[in-house]
């Protein structure tokens, strides 16, 4: 004899018994069950949901019971149910009371013939106490580690800034003369090498001035080395202010300065040298209220022959011209002539 199906067995029960049994299941279920409108307004609800509502008096919609992050998903679930008659599962977070921790539910929705929604929300079992404690411990450790890493990062950023400042200072020391605060010999020679190579490549003119303060040893001997240093600083500042922005000035050594003049012929360089000589001679250094002195400079001028000269020859020519200026009585400009 064939075994009766579940459907045939259910047909043996009366509608009253089926309805009563369904009511008992709903009342005893821990799930939240509700009949709602398409806007989430409550029509009927299960005993478990009634207990929640009792703690939130005055609420007539499911929306206030939902965590804000779940409300959009809830409305989407309803729209899907209206469209397809059934929707879910989807996880929504309900808040039993204003100060409660949100509880996660697995939710389903069915649309009735009269466009009402039956919502079933099954509670998702929370983590056990041990797992919660472990989670809290891990979270605390992560928070502590994060704070430690932030402190380490801040410390490293400070060290990085100190390193950058130190490198900048080293860069300055490597390129700037400490006394006069203009480029040192190494720096100005690098600029001269660049300009010589450019002139040799393109055939453009470049000239140099080799400048020497006359009788500088006498200044040190008569007025002291501090006054000698002041003369060097003042002379360097005056020369720097008097040349073009495209020119390069550096302390060549001792009381000598080297000026590199790109795109400048020998004749134009000689005119500039004469202007520099006059400006320096017009200066005055006060030793006391009644005592002071002026200084003069001698300048040797040379230009580059791109076809035959090298950097070394260019400097040698300017040095020879400077020697001629000294021999001729100082405080003058001499041009190297082949």
C-alpha positions as CSV (number, residue, x, y, z in Angstrom):
1,X,0.0,0.0,0.0
2,X,1.6,3.4,-1.0
3,X,2.7,5.8,1.7
4,X,0.5,8.9,1.8
5,X,2.2,12.2,0.8
6,X,2.6,15.2,3.2
7,X,0.0,17.0,1.1
8,X,-2.6,14.2,1.4
9,X,-1.9,14.0,5.1
10,X,-2.4,17.7,5.6
11,X,-5.6,17.5,3.7
12,X,-7.0,15.3,6.5
13,X,-6.7,18.2,9.0
14,X,-9.4,20.7,9.2
15,X,-8.7,24.4,8.3
16,X,-9.3,25.3,11.9
17,X,-6.6,22.9,13.1
18,X,-4.1,24.1,10.4
19,X,-4.8,27.7,11.3
20,X,-4.5,27.0,15.1
21,X,-1.2,25.1,14.6
22,X,0.2,27.9,12.5
23,X,-0.8,30.4,15.2
24,X,1.0,28.3,17.8
25,X,4.1,28.1,15.7
26,X,4.1,31.8,15.2
27,X,3.6,32.6,18.8
28,X,6.4,30.2,20.0
29,X,8.9,31.2,17.4
30,X,11.9,33.4,18.2
31,X,11.7,34.8,14.7
32,X,10.2,38.2,14.2
33,X,7.1,37.9,12.0
34,X,5.0,40.7,10.8
35,X,2.4,41.7,8.3
36,X,3.4,45.1,6.9
37,X,2.5,47.6,4.2
38,X,4.9,48.3,1.3
39,X,6.2,51.2,3.3
40,X,7.1,49.1,6.3
41,X,4.1,50.1,8.5
42,X,3.0,47.4,10.9
43,X,-0.4,45.7,10.5
44,X,0.0,42.5,12.6
45,X,3.0,41.0,14.4
46,X,4.2,37.9,16.3
47,X,4.6,37.7,20.0
48,X,8.4,38.0,19.8
49,X,8.1,41.1,17.7
50,X,5.5,42.4,20.2
51,X,8.0,42.1,23.0
52,X,10.4,44.2,21.0
53,X,7.7,46.8,20.3
54,X,6.9,46.9,24.0
55,X,10.4,48.2,24.7
56,X,9.9,50.8,21.9
57,X,6.5,52.4,22.6
58,X,4.9,54.6,20.0
59,X,6.5,52.8,17.0
60,X,4.2,51.7,14.2
61,X,6.7,50.9,11.5
62,X,9.7,48.5,11.2
63,X,12.0,51.2,10.0
64,X,12.8,52.7,13.5
65,X,13.7,49.2,14.7
66,X,16.4,48.8,12.0
67,X,20.0,49.9,12.2
68,X,20.4,52.9,9.9
69,X,22.8,50.8,7.7
70,X,20.0,48.3,7.2
71,X,17.1,50.5,6.2
72,X,18.0,50.9,2.5
73,X,18.4,47.1,2.2
74,X,15.0,46.6,4.0
75,X,13.2,48.8,1.5
76,X,15.0,47.0,-1.4
77,X,13.8,43.7,0.1
78,X,10.2,44.9,0.0
79,X,10.4,46.1,-3.6
80,X,11.9,42.8,-4.6
81,X,9.0,41.0,-2.9
82,X,6.4,43.1,-4.6
83,X,8.0,42.5,-8.0
84,X,8.8,38.8,-7.6
85,X,6.3,37.9,-4.8
86,X,9.1,36.5,-2.7
87,X,12.5,37.9,-1.8
88,X,15.4,37.0,0.5
89,X,17.3,36.0,2.3
90,X,19.0,39.2,3.3
91,X,20.7,40.2,6.5
92,X,19.2,43.1,8.5
93,X,20.3,44.5,11.8
94,X,17.5,45.2,14.3
95,X,17.8,47.3,17.5
96,X,15.7,46.0,20.4
97,X,16.2,49.2,22.4
98,X,17.9,52.6,21.9
99,X,21.0,51.5,23.9
100,X,21.1,47.8,22.7
101,X,23.7,46.3,20.4
102,X,22.2,45.6,16.9
103,X,21.1,42.0,16.4
104,X,21.5,40.4,13.0
105,X,18.5,38.6,11.4
106,X,18.2,36.6,8.2
107,X,15.1,38.1,6.5
108,X,12.6,36.9,3.9
109,X,9.6,38.7,2.5
110,X,6.4,37.4,0.7
111,X,3.9,39.6,-1.1
112,X,0.2,38.7,-0.5
113,X,-2.6,39.1,-3.0
114,X,-3.7,42.4,-1.6
115,X,-0.1,43.8,-1.9
116,X,0.7,43.4,1.8
117,X,4.1,42.0,2.9
118,X,4.7,39.1,5.2
119,X,8.2,39.5,6.8
120,X,10.1,36.7,8.5
121,X,13.2,37.6,10.3
122,X,15.2,34.7,11.8
123,X,17.8,35.6,14.4
124,X,21.3,34.8,13.5
125,X,23.0,33.2,16.5
126,X,25.5,35.6,18.1
127,X,29.1,34.6,18.7
128,X,29.6,32.5,21.9
129,X,31.0,34.3,24.9
130,X,34.5,32.9,24.4
131,X,34.6,34.0,20.8
132,X,33.3,37.5,21.9
133,X,36.1,37.7,24.5
134,X,38.7,36.6,22.0
135,X,37.3,39.1,19.5
136,X,37.4,41.9,22.0
137,X,41.0,41.0,23.0
138,X,42.1,41.0,19.4
139,X,40.4,44.3,18.8
140,X,42.1,45.8,21.8
141,X,45.5,44.5,20.7
142,X,44.9,45.9,17.2
143,X,44.0,49.2,18.7
144,X,47.1,49.2,20.9
145,X,49.2,48.2,17.9
146,X,47.7,50.9,15.8
147,X,48.5,53.6,18.4
148,X,52.0,52.3,18.7
149,X,52.5,52.3,14.9
150,X,51.1,55.9,14.8
151,X,53.7,56.9,17.4
152,X,56.5,55.1,15.5
153,X,55.3,56.8,12.3
154,X,55.4,60.2,13.9
155,X,58.8,59.5,15.3
156,X,60.1,58.4,11.9
157,X,58.6,61.5,10.3
158,X,60.5,63.6,12.8
159,X,63.7,61.7,12.0
160,X,63.1,62.0,8.3
161,X,62.7,65.8,8.7
162,X,65.9,66.0,10.7
163,X,67.7,63.9,8.1
164,X,66.4,66.2,5.3
165,X,67.5,69.3,7.2
166,X,70.9,67.7,7.7
167,X,71.2,66.8,4.1
168,X,70.2,70.3,3.1
169,X,72.9,71.7,5.4
170,X,75.5,69.3,4.0
171,X,74.5,70.4,0.5
172,X,74.9,74.0,1.5
173,X,78.3,73.3,3.0
174,X,79.3,71.5,-0.1
175,X,78.4,74.4,-2.4
176,X,78.5,77.6,-0.4
177,X,81.5,79.4,1.1
178,X,80.9,79.7,4.8
179,X,82.5,83.1,5.2
180,X,81.1,85.0,2.2
181,X,77.9,83.0,1.7
182,X,78.4,82.9,-2.1
183,X,79.2,79.7,-4.1
184,X,82.6,78.1,-3.2
185,X,85.4,77.2,-5.6
186,X,84.0,73.7,-6.3
187,X,80.5,75.1,-7.2
188,X,81.7,77.9,-9.4
189,X,84.1,75.5,-11.2
190,X,81.2,73.2,-11.9
191,X,79.3,76.1,-13.4
192,X,82.4,77.1,-15.5
193,X,82.7,73.6,-16.8
194,X,79.0,73.6,-17.9
195,X,79.4,76.9,-19.6
196,X,82.6,75.9,-21.4
197,X,81.0,72.7,-22.7
198,X,77.9,74.7,-23.9
199,X,80.2,77.2,-25.7
200,X,82.2,74.5,-27.3
201,X,79.0,72.7,-28.5
202,X,77.1,75.8,-29.8
203,X,80.0,78.2,-30.5
204,X,78.5,80.8,-28.1
205,X,80.7,83.2,-26.3
206,X,81.7,82.9,-22.6
207,X,84.1,85.0,-20.6
208,X,85.5,85.0,-17.1
209,X,86.7,87.6,-14.6
210,X,89.4,86.7,-12.1
211,X,89.2,89.3,-9.3
212,X,91.7,89.9,-6.5
213,X,91.5,92.3,-3.6
214,X,94.6,94.5,-3.7
215,X,96.9,94.5,-0.7
216,X,94.6,92.2,1.3
217,X,97.5,91.0,3.6
218,X,98.1,94.7,4.6
219,X,94.4,94.9,5.6
220,X,94.8,91.9,7.9
221,X,98.0,93.1,9.3
222,X,96.8,96.7,10.0
223,X,93.2,96.2,11.0
224,X,93.0,92.5,12.1
225,X,91.5,89.4,10.6
226,X,88.0,90.2,11.7
227,X,88.1,93.3,9.6
228,X,89.7,91.3,6.8
229,X,86.7,88.9,7.0
230,X,84.3,91.8,6.9
231,X,86.1,93.1,3.7
232,X,85.7,89.7,2.1
233,X,82.0,89.5,2.9
234,X,81.2,93.1,1.8
235,X,83.2,92.7,-1.4
236,X,81.4,89.4,-2.2
237,X,78.0,90.9,-1.6
238,X,78.8,93.9,-3.8
239,X,80.1,91.8,-6.6
240,X,77.1,89.4,-6.4
241,X,74.6,92.3,-6.6
242,X,76.5,93.9,-9.6
243,X,76.6,91.0,-12.0
244,X,73.8,89.7,-14.2
245,X,71.3,87.0,-12.9
246,X,72.7,84.7,-15.6
247,X,76.2,85.1,-14.4
248,X,78.0,82.9,-11.7
249,X,80.2,84.3,-9.0
250,X,82.2,82.2,-6.5
251,X,85.0,82.6,-4.0
252,X,88.0,81.1,-5.9
253,X,90.4,81.1,-3.0
254,X,91.7,83.5,-0.3
255,X,90.9,87.0,-1.5
256,X,90.2,86.0,-5.1
257,X,86.8,85.7,-6.8
258,X,85.8,84.1,-10.1
259,X,82.9,85.4,-12.2
260,X,81.6,83.3,-15.1
261,X,79.8,85.3,-17.8
262,X,77.9,83.2,-20.3
263,X,76.9,84.7,-23.6
264,X,79.3,87.5,-23.0
265,X,82.2,88.6,-25.3
266,X,85.6,89.7,-24.1
267,X,84.8,93.3,-24.7
268,X,81.5,93.2,-22.8
269,X,83.2,91.4,-20.0
270,X,85.9,94.1,-19.8
271,X,83.2,96.8,-19.5
272,X,81.5,94.8,-16.7
273,X,84.9,94.4,-15.0
274,X,85.5,98.1,-15.1
275,X,82.1,98.8,-13.5
276,X,82.9,96.3,-10.7
277,X,86.3,97.9,-10.1
278,X,84.8,101.4,-9.7
279,X,82.0,100.3,-7.4
280,X,84.4,98.5,-5.1
281,X,86.7,101.6,-5.0
282,X,83.8,103.8,-4.0
283,X,83.2,101.8,-0.9
284,X,84.4,102.7,2.6
285,X,85.2,100.6,5.7
286,X,85.0,102.3,9.1
287,X,87.5,101.1,11.7
288,X,86.5,103.8,14.3
289,X,84.7,107.1,14.3
290,X,87.7,108.8,12.9
291,X,89.5,106.0,11.1
292,X,88.5,104.2,7.9
293,X,89.8,102.9,4.6
294,X,88.8,101.9,1.1
295,X,89.9,99.0,-1.0
296,X,90.6,98.3,-4.6
297,X,90.5,95.3,-6.8
298,X,92.4,94.1,-9.8
299,X,90.7,92.0,-12.5
300,X,91.9,89.7,-15.3
301,X,89.6,89.1,-18.2
302,X,89.7,86.3,-20.7
303,X,87.3,84.7,-23.1
304,X,87.1,81.2,-24.6
305,X,88.2,80.2,-28.0
306,X,85.8,77.2,-28.5
307,X,88.1,75.7,-31.2
308,X,91.3,75.7,-29.2
309,X,90.9,76.6,-25.5
310,X,90.1,74.3,-22.6
311,X,88.7,75.2,-19.2
312,X,92.3,75.2,-17.8
313,X,93.6,77.5,-20.6
314,X,90.7,79.9,-20.0
315,X,91.6,80.2,-16.3
316,X,95.3,80.4,-17.1
317,X,94.7,83.3,-19.5
318,X,92.6,85.2,-16.9
319,X,95.3,84.5,-14.2
320,X,98.0,85.9,-16.5
321,X,95.8,89.0,-17.2
322,X,95.3,89.5,-13.4
323,X,99.1,89.3,-13.0
324,X,99.6,92.0,-15.6
325,X,97.1,94.2,-13.7
326,X,99.0,93.7,-10.5
327,X,102.3,94.5,-12.2
328,X,100.8,97.6,-13.8
329,X,100.1,99.1,-10.4
330,X,96.8,97.3,-9.2
331,X,93.3,98.8,-9.2
332,X,92.8,98.1,-12.9
333,X,91.4,95.7,-15.5
334,X,93.6,93.8,-17.9
335,X,92.4,91.7,-20.8
336,X,94.2,88.5,-22.1
337,X,95.3,89.0,-25.6
338,X,96.9,86.3,-27.7
